[in-house]
C-alpha cells in the first residue's frame, strides 16, 4: 500500500498538471447544475408569465358580443391576432392560440344553434400548445353558462343536468411534481462524472504507453497491483472530485431560480447532496476502473478514445429506461450500474425515503465491477507495455 500511495501521488500530480483540460472539466461540472436549473426556471417563468397575462387573441370577436362579455368578466384582455397568425404559429414566431369567430356567431346563438368556433394552433409550437388548454376551458365555461341560462328561462333546475359533481385530488407530493421538470438533472451529473474520469483514465494507461513512459514505470520494484491501485486511485479521485462539485453546485444554483413555483417545489439541501454523493462516489470508482480496463488494451490515446465511446454510449443509454418505462421502477433496475443511480437519485428529488437495502445492490455491483476491472488491468499492464 505504501508503493500504491507513491504511485497515486505521482499520477494525481500528472492529472493536475494538465491544467487546461482539468479546468474545462471542472468548470463544466460546476456549471452544469446552475445552467440547467436556470434554463428550467426561465422556461417555467415564461409559462407562468403567459398564464398571468390572461390574454386572448381572437379574430372576428366583434361578431360575438356575448362571448366578449364573458371573457371580459373573466378578467381576460382581448387582443387582435396578427394578420398572418397562421404562418407565425407554424414558424413559432407567435406563441398563442387564436380564437376565430364566424360572422353568424351571435345569430346562431340566438336561434339555439351551436355556432362553430375555431381554435387555431400548431402542435409543433410548444408555447401555443401550453395556452390551448386554458382557452379551451374558457370556451367550455362559456358553453356551460349559456346552457344554464337557457334551462333557467325554461324553469328547469341546472342541477338536473349535472347529477354528479367531480373533484380532482392530486396525490403527488410537490417535490414529485417538481421532479417531472428536473428529471434530467441526475443524468447530466452522471455524465459529468463520466467525462471527468475519462481523460485521466485514458492518459494514465494508453497515454503513458504512447509516450513510452509506461516501461520505465514497470521497471520499478513494485508489484503490478500496487501500480494499478495507485493509478486507479488517482483517476477515481478526479471522478469523485467532479461528483462533489456537481452535486454541491445545485445548492447555490437555487438562488438563481427565476420561477417562484419551481423554487418552492425544488428543495435540494445538504441531505440530498449527501445522498447523491453516496450513489455517485462508488460509481465514479467503478467507471474509473472500467475506462482503464478499456484503455489498457489500446496502443494509442486516439484508439482508447474510440473504444471508450462504447462505455459512454452504454452509460448514456441506460438511464433512458426510466424514460420509456411507464410502468414504474422494477427490482432489477437497482442491479444495473448507472440505471440504479439514476433511479435512486430520482427518488431523492421526489423526496421519497431510501432504505439502506436499496443502496446495497448498486454499492455491491460497483464494488464487484471495480475489483474485476482493477484485476484485469493488473494482469494486462506488463503486456500492454511490450506488445
N, C-alpha and C positions, 0 to 999 in steps of 0.2 A: 504493500500500500504506500510505502514511502516513495518508491520509484514511480508509482502511478501518480502520486501527488506532484512529483517533479515534472512529469510529462504534462500533467494537467495545467500547471502554471505556465509551462512553455507554450502549449497550444492556445491557452487563453490569451497570452500576450500576442501571439501571432494573429489571433482572431481580432483582437482590439487594435492591432497595428493598421489594418485596412480601414482607416477612419472614414473614408468617403462612403464605402459600401455600408459600414456599420451605421453611419449617421443616417443614411437613406432608410435603412431598415427600421431603426429606432424611431425616427420621426414619423414614418408611415404607420408604425404600430401605435404610437401615441396619438396620432391624428385620426385614426380610424374611428374611435368612439365619438369624439366631438363632431366630426364631419357627418357621420351617419345620423346622429341624433339631431343635429341642426337641420339637416335635409328633411328628416321626418317632421320636425316641428314646423318648418316652413310649409310643408305640404298640408299638415293638419290646420295650421293657422290660416292658410288660404281658404280651406274648406269652411272653417268657422267664420271667416270674414264674409264669404259669399252667403252663408246662411243668415248672418246678422244683417246683411244689406237689405233683405226682404224686398227684392226687386223682381218684377215680372216683365219680360219682354214680349210684346204682342204686336200682331198685325191685324188691322180691321176691328180693333176693340170698340171703335165708335159705333159699330153696328150692334153692340151688346151692352147697353147702359145698365141692365140688371146685373150682369156679370161684373162690370166695372165697379158698381156699388158694393157688391160682395167683397171683391178684392180689396177695395179701399177700407172697408170695415174691418178687414183682417190686418190692417196696417201695412199693406204692401204698396210699394211705389210702382206705378205703371210707366214703362218706358217703351219708346218705339224701337222696334228691331231694325238693324241696318238693312238697307235695300238689298244687298247681296248676302243676306244672312246664310243662305244655303251653302254658298261657296266658302264662306268663312267658317261655318260649322265643320265642313268636310276637311278644310285645311287646318282646323283647330286654332284659328286666329280669334274666334269668338267662342266663349265658354259657357253660354247659357242657352237652354232650350227656348224655342219660340212658340208662342201660342197664336195660332192662326184662326181667326173668327170669320165665318161666312157672312155674306151680306144679308141673308134671310134668317139670321140667328134669332132676333127678337120676335119676328113674325111666327116662326116655328114654335117658339117657346109659348106664345100666347095661344096658339092653336092646340097645344098639348102634344106636339110632335117633338121628339128628341132631336135637337139640332146636332149636326156633325161638327166637332171641333178637332182640329189637328194639333198635335204636339210634335213639332219638328225638332229632331235632334240627330246625332250621329253616334252610333255605338262605339266608334273608334275614338270619339272625343270624350276622354275621361272627365273633364271638367263639366261638360254639358250633361253627361250621364249622372253625375253626382247631384245635380239640381233637378233632374227629371222626376224623381220620386216626390220631391216637395211640391212641384207643380201639379202632379197627378193627384196628390192628396187634396190640394186646393180645389180642383175641379170636382172631386168626389164630395167634398164638403158642400160645394155649391149645389150639386145634384140632390143631396140629402135635404138641404134646406128647402129647395123647391118642392120636393116630394112631400115634406111635412106641411108646407103651406097649402098645397092642393088638398091634402087629406083634411086639414083643419077647416078649409072652406066647405068641404062636403060633410062636416060633422063626424069625421072618423078620427078616433084617437091614434096619434102616430105610434104609440107603443104597441098597437096591434100588429104592425108590420115589422116589428123588431122584438120578437118574443124572447130572444136570448141576448144577454149582454156579454161582451167579451172583453177581457182584460189580460194583457200580456204581463208575464212575470219572468224577468231575466235572472237566471241562476248564476251567471258568470260573475266572478269577482272583478272589480275594477282593474286590478293588475292583469287578470286574464284577458280582459278586453284590450288593454294596452299591449299585451304580448302579441296580438294579431298584427300590430304595426311594427313592433320591434323583433319580429320572429327571425330576421336575418342577422341580427347583431351577433349571436353566438357563431354563426358561420364566418363572418368577417374576422372575429377574434381567432378562430381556429386557423384560418388561412394565414393570418399574420404570424402565428406561431410557426406554422409550417415553413413559410418563406424566410422567417428569421433564422431557423436552423439549417435551411437548405445550403446557403453559401458556405457556412462554416463546415458542414459535413462533407461537402464536395472538395473543399480546399484542403482539409486535413487528410484526405485519402488520395483521390485521383489527382488533386492539385500537387501534393508533395511527390507523388510518383512521376508526374510530368516534369517537375522541376529538378528531379534527381536527388531530392533531399530525404527520400524515404530509406534508401540503402544505408547512408551513414547513421540514421536513427536506429536501424536494426542491428548495427554493429556494437551498440552499447550493451553492457552486461545487464540486461533487463529482460524479463520474460515478455513474451508477446501479449499475454493477458494484461500485464502492467501497462504496456504501451497503449493497448486498446482502451483500457479503462481510463487512462489519462486523456486520451483523445476524445473518447465518448463523453467524459465529464465536462470537457470544455465546450463541446458542441451542445450538450444538453443545457449547460448554464446559459448559453446565448439564447436558446429557445425559451428557457424559463424566464429570462430577463424580459423578453418580448411579451410573454404571457402576463407578467406582473404589470408592465407598463400599459398593456392593452386594457386589462381589467380595471386598473385604478384610473385610467383616463376617463371612464364613464362618470366618475364622481364629480370632477369639475365641469364635465360636459353638460350636466343637468342645469348649471347656472345659465347656459346659453339657449335654453329652450324658449322659443317664442310662443308656443301654444300653451295656454294655462291648463287646458284639458289634459294634454299629454304630460305636462309637468306634474299634475295631480295624480295621474294614474301610474306613471313610470317612477317607481321607487327603487333606486339602486344605491344601497349603502355598503358599509363595511362587511355586513353579513353576506350579502350577495357576492361581493368581490372575493371574499374568502372561499365561498362555495365554488365559484368559478375557478379559482386557483387550485382547489383540491381536485378538480376534474382535469384541469389543463396541464398541471405540472407533470403528473405521471405520463400523460400523452406526449408532452414535449420530450421527455426522456426516451420514450419508445420511438417517436419519429426521428430523433437524432440517430438512434441505433439502426433503424430501417434505412435511412438515407445513406449512412456509412456502409451498410451491407450492400446496397446497390452500387455505390461508387467504387468500392474496393475491387470490383471485378472489371473496372473500366481502365483503359490505357491512357486516357487524356481527360482533362477537365470538361472539354466540349462533349465527349462521349458520355461522361457522367451526367451532364445536364440533360442530354437527350433521354437517357434511361430513367432519370428521376421524374420525367413527365408522367410516367405510368403511376408513380406514387401520388403525384399531385392530382392527377385525374381521378384516381380512386378516392382520395380524401375529399375532393370537391364534389363528387357524385353521390357518395354515401349519405350525406345529410338530406339529399333530395327525397329520400324515402319518406321522411316525415312530411314532406310537402304533398307527395302524391298519395300517401296513405290517408284515407278519410275515415278509417275505422278505429283510430286511436293507436296508442302505443301497444306494442307486442313485447312479450318477455324476452324474445331473442334480440331485440334492439339493444339491450344493455350489454350484450356479449360481443358487439361489433365495434371495433375502435372507430373513433370519430362520430359514428352514429350514436353511440352511447353518450358521448359528451354533449352532442347537440340536443339529445332528448332530455338529459338531466338539466342542462342549462336553460332549456325552455321551461322546465318546471320551476326553476329558481325565479325566472322572470314573471311567472304566473303567481308567485307567492305560495306555491304548494310546498308541503313538507317533504323532505327527502330522508328516507330511512337509511341507517348505516348499511343495511343489507343491499340497498340499491347501489351503494358505492363499491361494494366488494367485487362485483362482477367486472366493471371497467378497470378497477385498480389491479385485479388479478390478471386480466388479459394484458394490460400494459406491462406489468412486471414480467410475465412469461415472454411476451414479444421482445422486450428489451434484452432479457437474458439470452434468448436464442440468437438474436442478431449480433450481440456482442461476442458470443462464442463463435459464430460464423465468421465475423471479421477477424478474430484472433487466428483462426485456422488458415485464412486466406492471406494474411498480412505478408508473410515472408514470400509466398509465391507471387503476390502482386508486385513485389519489388523486382523480381528477377525474370518474370515471364515476358 
